Amino acid sequence: MASRLMKFKIPIDLLIDILTTGKTVKQQCVSGLPIGTKYIHSYVDVSTMLIYIVIEHASFNELQIGEVIPEITIRLAALEEIHE
């Protein structure tokens, strides 16, 4: 059975930084997940301190059992501070 999976990674230190009380994050996703992406599962690589999230979407290439899940690149850009 073929599936349409990809994965992306989030550094644990970035996640902790974003989720810190009082933190204001001003970022825009420049390239990311297609609308309708479905979460499949996640895992942590403790040697690199990265969280990998496996996702599924109809637009991804079909993978056969045993194939390595490719990685999608997520790009974020800092937004300029708006001063009034």
Backbone as a chain_set.jsonl record, in Angstrom:
{"seq": "MASRLMKFKIPIDLLIDILTTGKTVKQQCVSGLPIGTKYIHSYVDVSTMLIYIVIEHASFNELQIGEVIPEITIRLAALEEIHE", "coords": {"N": [[0.835, -1.185, 0.0], [0.625, 2.163, -0.886], [1.659, 5.334, 0.378], [1.355, 8.863, 1.014], [3.545, 10.543, 2.268], [5.478, 12.923, 4.151], [8.07, 14.543, 6.046], [8.906, 16.962, 8.602], [11.184, 19.028, 10.467], [11.644, 20.332, 13.773], [13.635, 22.294, 15.749], [14.233, 21.561, 19.15], [15.052, 23.576, 20.945], [14.119, 25.894, 19.66], [11.348, 25.493, 19.755], [10.922, 25.53, 22.549], [11.7, 28.165, 23.047], [9.745, 29.636, 21.605], [7.466, 28.901, 23.018], [7.713, 30.018, 25.517], [6.591, 31.695, 28.401], [5.169, 34.888, 28.047], [6.522, 35.493, 25.75], [6.698, 37.073, 22.597], [6.076, 36.248, 19.379], [6.931, 37.006, 16.164], [6.501, 36.004, 13.245], [6.387, 34.848, 9.874], [5.115, 32.285, 7.847], [6.862, 31.422, 5.14], [7.249, 29.396, 3.275], [5.624, 26.351, 3.487], [3.492, 23.916, 4.897], [1.025, 22.331, 2.871], [-2.417, 23.361, 2.602], [-4.753, 21.445, 4.367], [-3.132, 19.414, 5.238], [-2.398, 16.417, 6.97], [-1.721, 15.289, 10.225], [0.404, 12.615, 11.127], [2.334, 11.188, 12.802], [4.869, 11.737, 15.363], [8.325, 12.098, 16.376], [11.281, 12.163, 18.434], [14.628, 12.955, 17.821], [17.078, 12.33, 19.828], [19.813, 12.639, 19.668], [20.285, 14.812, 18.024], [18.545, 16.651, 19.004], [16.122, 17.294, 17.748], [12.729, 17.55, 16.782], [10.771, 15.491, 14.866], [8.108, 15.642, 12.635], [5.721, 13.748, 11.134], [3.783, 13.855, 8.269], [0.861, 13.851, 6.094], [-0.32, 14.276, 2.777], [-2.333, 14.734, -0.119], [-0.968, 15.814, -2.295], [1.677, 15.054, -2.106], [4.39, 12.953, -3.228], [3.877, 9.473, -3.97], [4.81, 6.938, -1.695], [6.339, 3.79, -1.315], [6.118, 0.894, 0.819], [8.774, 0.763, 3.067], [10.326, 2.687, 1.842], [12.319, 5.629, 2.331], [11.119, 8.354, 4.2], [10.692, 11.458, 2.737], [11.931, 14.823, 3.386], [10.231, 17.842, 3.998], [10.787, 21.276, 3.466], [10.433, 23.85, 5.742], [10.01, 27.245, 5.802], [10.537, 30.115, 7.655], [10.045, 33.595, 8.215], [11.17, 36.482, 9.877], [8.982, 38.991, 10.988], [8.772, 42.466, 10.431], [8.919, 44.844, 13.055], [6.135, 46.77, 13.887], [5.754, 50.135, 14.307], [3.783, 52.55, 15.818]], "CA": [[0.0, 0.0, 0.0], [1.403, 3.397, -0.998], [1.179, 6.475, 1.157], [1.892, 10.152, 0.576], [4.083, 11.092, 3.505], [6.703, 13.716, 4.241], [8.327, 14.923, 7.431], [9.661, 18.192, 8.801], [11.821, 19.028, 11.776], [11.613, 21.538, 14.593], [14.611, 22.213, 16.834], [13.604, 21.642, 20.464], [15.318, 24.884, 21.558], [13.21, 26.859, 19.036], [10.023, 25.244, 20.308], [10.922, 26.037, 23.925], [11.761, 29.627, 22.955], [8.442, 30.124, 21.149], [6.432, 28.598, 24.003], [8.059, 30.616, 26.806], [5.606, 32.666, 28.882], [5.456, 36.29, 27.755], [7.253, 35.625, 24.485], [5.944, 37.49, 21.427], [6.725, 35.703, 18.187], [6.437, 37.671, 14.952], [7.053, 35.248, 12.127], [5.468, 34.48, 8.797], [5.524, 31.078, 7.136], [7.129, 31.756, 3.737], [6.899, 28.157, 2.564], [5.322, 25.382, 4.523], [2.613, 22.786, 4.648], [-0.172, 22.636, 2.079], [-3.69, 23.34, 3.324], [-5.326, 20.102, 4.418], [-2.133, 18.452, 5.677], [-2.844, 15.594, 8.087], [-0.687, 14.8, 11.134], [0.461, 11.16, 11.238], [2.99, 10.932, 14.084], [6.091, 12.512, 15.579], [9.353, 11.447, 17.18], [12.411, 13.022, 18.781], [15.986, 12.44, 17.647], [17.774, 12.905, 20.983], [21.209, 12.95, 19.338], [20.321, 16.137, 17.385], [17.542, 17.468, 19.695], [15.139, 17.714, 16.755], [11.441, 16.866, 16.752], [10.32, 15.232, 13.506], [6.666, 15.466, 12.53], [5.376, 13.069, 9.881], [2.512, 14.373, 7.774], [0.35, 13.254, 4.861], [-1.116, 15.161, 1.921], [-2.564, 14.15, -1.447], [-0.037, 16.364, -3.291], [3.009, 14.466, -1.933], [4.656, 11.764, -4.04], [3.57, 8.194, -3.339], [5.916, 6.151, -1.164], [6.061, 2.38, -1.094], [6.582, 0.407, 2.112], [10.23, 0.649, 3.167], [11.006, 3.875, 1.325], [12.624, 6.674, 3.301], [10.192, 9.488, 4.121], [11.435, 12.679, 2.415], [11.729, 15.964, 4.266], [9.747, 19.089, 3.422], [11.439, 22.423, 4.093], [9.556, 24.9, 6.253], [10.785, 28.49, 5.919], [9.907, 31.199, 8.399], [10.729, 34.888, 8.119], [10.801, 37.409, 10.947], [8.218, 40.139, 10.548], [9.261, 43.741, 10.947], [8.151, 45.451, 14.144], [5.342, 47.913, 13.413], [5.715, 51.2, 15.303], [2.723, 53.53, 15.512]], "C": [[0.878, 1.246, 0.0], [0.8, 4.47, -0.1], [1.888, 7.735, 0.672], [2.363, 10.924, 1.81], [5.289, 11.985, 3.262], [6.91, 14.008, 5.723], [9.011, 16.283, 7.451], [10.177, 18.19, 10.218], [11.702, 20.389, 12.447], [12.677, 21.368, 15.669], [13.917, 22.405, 18.188], [13.845, 23.001, 21.102], [14.444, 25.982, 20.954], [11.803, 26.713, 19.607], [9.918, 25.775, 21.738], [10.928, 27.557, 23.925], [10.395, 30.211, 22.592], [7.375, 29.964, 22.238], [6.737, 29.14, 25.4], [7.042, 31.7, 27.162], [6.069, 34.089, 28.588], [6.167, 36.53, 26.438], [6.302, 36.051, 23.375], [6.718, 37.029, 20.197], [6.104, 36.355, 16.961], [7.139, 37.035, 13.758], [5.962, 35.001, 11.102], [6.008, 33.226, 8.137], [5.635, 31.415, 5.655], [6.83, 30.558, 2.843], [6.709, 27.087, 3.619], [4.415, 24.281, 4.045], [1.429, 23.195, 3.782], [-1.423, 22.578, 2.961], [-4.265, 21.927, 3.25], [-4.338, 19.027, 4.821], [-2.632, 17.719, 6.924], [-1.634, 15.127, 8.899], [-0.755, 13.278, 11.204], [1.106, 10.75, 12.559], [4.233, 11.8, 14.198], [7.064, 11.704, 16.428], [10.486, 12.425, 17.416], [13.707, 12.276, 18.498], [16.819, 13.079, 18.752], [19.231, 13.24, 20.69], [21.35, 14.332, 18.702], [19.381, 17.134, 18.056], [16.564, 18.104, 18.699], [13.872, 16.888, 16.912], [11.065, 16.705, 15.283], [8.818, 14.976, 13.526], [6.361, 14.898, 11.144], [3.944, 13.462, 9.519], [2.123, 13.683, 6.469], [-0.461, 14.297, 4.103], [-1.202, 14.539, 0.532], [-1.571, 14.643, -2.499], [1.375, 15.773, -3.19], [3.157, 13.249, -2.842], [4.327, 10.497, -3.256], [4.853, 7.501, -2.898], [5.464, 4.707, -1.003], [6.61, 1.98, 0.281], [8.096, 0.231, 2.073], [10.991, 1.838, 2.615], [11.231, 4.889, 2.443], [11.661, 7.839, 3.098], [10.996, 10.754, 3.832], [11.064, 13.818, 3.362], [11.256, 17.182, 3.482], [10.423, 20.234, 4.175], [10.385, 23.447, 4.49], [10.429, 26.145, 6.41], [9.954, 29.552, 6.617], [10.724, 32.462, 8.202], [10.243, 35.762, 9.269], [10.053, 38.583, 10.337], [8.805, 41.402, 11.178], [8.338, 44.23, 12.057], [7.418, 46.66, 13.591], [5.264, 48.936, 14.546], [4.664, 52.218, 14.895], [3.048, 54.874, 16.106]], "O": [[1.79, 1.356, 0.82], [-0.407, 4.501, 0.142], [2.911, 7.657, -0.009], [1.684, 11.819, 2.314], [6.021, 11.816, 2.287], [6.033, 13.752, 6.547], [9.614, 16.708, 6.466], [9.683, 17.453, 11.071], [11.663, 21.434, 11.798], [12.634, 20.399, 16.427], [13.104, 23.315, 18.345], [12.943, 23.542, 21.741], [14.061, 26.914, 21.661], [11.147, 27.71, 19.908], [8.921, 26.405, 22.092], [10.227, 28.175, 24.727], [9.947, 31.176, 23.212], [6.482, 30.803, 22.359], [6.079, 28.754, 26.366], [6.679, 32.522, 26.32], [7.218, 34.446, 28.848], [6.388, 37.68, 26.058], [5.228, 35.471, 23.218], [7.881, 37.388, 20.011], [4.896, 36.265, 16.746], [8.21, 37.465, 13.33], [4.775, 34.952, 11.425], [7.209, 33.11, 7.894], [4.628, 31.663, 4.992], [6.227, 30.701, 1.78], [7.526, 26.936, 4.527], [4.552, 23.776, 2.931], [0.889, 24.289, 3.945], [-1.472, 21.835, 3.941], [-4.258, 21.298, 2.191], [-4.662, 17.841, 4.758], [-3.216, 18.328, 7.82], [-0.653, 14.634, 8.343], [-1.84, 12.71, 11.325], [0.49, 10.038, 13.352], [4.605, 12.505, 13.26], [6.678, 10.753, 17.109], [10.634, 13.403, 16.683], [13.868, 11.117, 18.881], [17.224, 14.236, 18.635], [19.827, 14.05, 21.4], [22.401, 14.962, 18.818], [19.402, 18.321, 17.732], [16.229, 19.284, 18.798], [13.93, 15.681, 17.145], [11.045, 17.685, 14.538], [8.321, 14.191, 14.334], [6.703, 15.494, 10.123], [3.032, 13.407, 10.344], [2.941, 13.022, 5.829], [-1.19, 15.093, 4.696], [-0.26, 13.897, 0.068], [-1.351, 13.959, -3.498], [2.187, 15.97, -4.095], [2.171, 12.595, -3.183], [4.477, 10.453, -2.035], [5.847, 7.478, -3.623], [4.331, 4.444, -0.598], [7.473, 2.665, 0.832], [8.632, -0.381, 1.15], [12.182, 1.988, 2.887], [10.435, 4.991, 3.377], [11.415, 8.262, 1.969], [11.894, 11.096, 4.601], [10.037, 13.784, 4.04], [11.81, 17.512, 2.433], [10.605, 20.158, 5.39], [9.556, 23.856, 3.677], [11.466, 26.102, 7.073], [8.825, 29.846, 6.224], [11.943, 32.408, 8.042], [9.055, 35.778, 9.592], [10.445, 39.106, 9.294], [9.271, 41.388, 12.317], [7.123, 44.046, 11.995], [8.014, 47.487, 12.9], [4.76, 48.629, 15.626], [4.657, 52.692, 13.76], [2.275, 55.82, 15.953]]}, "num_chains": 1, "name": "protein.A"}
